[in-house]
């Protein structure tokens, strides 16, 4: 029997990443967000990874959460649902 190494299935920021993209002026596509993050120095962030994060199919490590927050100009606390103020 295989043990899951994660306590929580998926991630807790899926909806907020999607909402964060929509709140941008103009709203960002997954591709545009991936390119923005790549421009910030995280070259392996792709549209597919953003899609899997938003579909709650992929865990997000702390470094990724940090770069997502910076790219979306929101706080990490907002991304994980700890505050209502982006």
C-alpha positions as CSV (number, residue, x, y, z in Angstrom):
1,X,0.0,0.0,0.0
2,X,1.4,3.4,-1.0
3,X,1.2,6.2,1.6
4,X,0.5,9.7,0.5
5,X,3.1,12.1,1.8
6,X,0.7,15.0,1.8
7,X,-1.9,15.6,4.5
8,X,-4.1,17.7,2.2
9,X,-5.1,16.5,-1.3
10,X,-4.4,19.2,-3.9
11,X,-3.7,22.7,-2.7
12,X,-5.6,25.5,-0.9
13,X,-4.8,28.3,-3.3
14,X,-6.5,27.0,-6.5
15,X,-9.5,29.4,-6.5
16,X,-7.4,32.4,-5.4
17,X,-4.9,31.9,-8.2
18,X,-7.7,31.9,-10.7
19,X,-9.4,34.9,-9.0
20,X,-6.0,36.7,-8.8
21,X,-5.6,36.4,-12.6
22,X,-9.1,37.7,-13.1
23,X,-8.5,40.7,-10.9
24,X,-5.6,42.0,-13.0
25,X,-6.2,44.9,-15.3
26,X,-6.5,43.6,-17.9
27,X,-7.1,40.0,-16.6
28,X,-4.3,37.6,-17.3
29,X,-4.6,34.3,-19.1
30,X,-2.8,31.3,-17.7
31,X,-0.2,31.6,-20.5
32,X,0.4,35.3,-19.6
33,X,0.8,34.5,-15.9
34,X,3.3,31.7,-16.8
35,X,5.3,34.1,-19.0
36,X,5.3,36.8,-16.3
37,X,6.6,34.3,-13.8
38,X,9.2,33.0,-16.3
39,X,10.3,36.7,-16.8
40,X,10.7,36.9,-13.0
41,X,13.3,34.1,-13.2
42,X,11.3,30.9,-12.7
43,X,11.8,29.4,-16.1
44,X,10.1,26.1,-15.5
45,X,6.6,27.6,-14.7
46,X,4.3,26.8,-17.6
47,X,0.7,27.2,-18.6
48,X,0.2,23.5,-17.8
49,X,1.5,23.9,-14.3
50,X,-0.8,27.0,-13.7
51,X,-3.7,25.0,-15.1
52,X,-3.0,22.0,-12.8
53,X,-2.7,24.4,-9.8
54,X,-6.0,26.0,-10.6
55,X,-7.7,22.6,-11.1
56,X,-6.4,21.5,-7.7
57,X,-4.4,18.7,-9.3
58,X,-0.9,19.9,-8.1
59,X,0.6,20.9,-4.8
60,X,2.2,24.3,-4.5
61,X,5.5,24.6,-2.6
62,X,6.2,27.7,-0.5
63,X,8.6,29.2,-3.1
64,X,5.9,28.8,-5.9
65,X,3.3,30.4,-3.6
66,X,5.7,33.3,-3.1
67,X,6.3,33.9,-6.8
68,X,2.6,33.5,-7.6
69,X,1.8,36.2,-5.0
70,X,4.4,38.5,-6.4
71,X,3.3,37.9,-10.0
72,X,-0.3,38.6,-9.1
73,X,0.6,41.5,-6.8
74,X,-1.3,39.9,-3.9
75,X,-0.2,38.6,-0.5
76,X,0.6,35.0,0.2
77,X,-1.9,35.2,3.0
78,X,-4.6,36.1,0.5
79,X,-3.7,33.3,-1.8
80,X,-4.2,30.8,1.0
81,X,-7.4,32.3,2.2
82,X,-6.2,33.8,5.5
83,X,-7.4,37.3,4.5
84,X,-10.0,38.9,2.3
85,X,-7.7,41.7,1.2
86,X,-5.5,40.9,-1.8
